[in-house]
Amino acid sequence: MAQKPPSPPPSDPVNDERSRKELLEELAYLRAENAYLKKLDALIQEKRTAARGKKRKPSRG
């Protein structure tokens, strides 16, 4: 059974009035927020990895 392609969201008259400058400013803000969240996630992962490494018992050779 073939799926219907998703229909575009209905046009919001308030958003249609936004200028190109406003849209570019929002885009820049969202890109910065995305970069920040990616860095934060990487730091959290690094911290978890370091914590896991400390919990391991030293191997006896």
Rosetta blueprint (number, residue, H / E / L):
1 M L
2 A L
3 Q L
4 K L
5 P L
6 P L
7 S L
8 P L
9 P L
10 P L
11 S L
12 D L
13 P H
14 V H
15 N H
16 D H
17 E L
18 R L
19 S L
20 R H
21 K H
22 E H
23 L H
24 L H
25 E H
26 E H
27 L H
28 A H
29 Y H
30 L H
31 R H
32 A H
33 E H
34 N H
35 A H
36 Y H
37 L H
38 K H
39 K H
40 L H
41 D H
42 A H
43 L H
44 I H
45 Q H
46 E H
47 K H
48 R H
49 T H
50 A H
51 A H
52 R H
53 G H
54 K H
55 K H
56 R L
57 K L
58 P L
59 S L
60 R L
61 G L
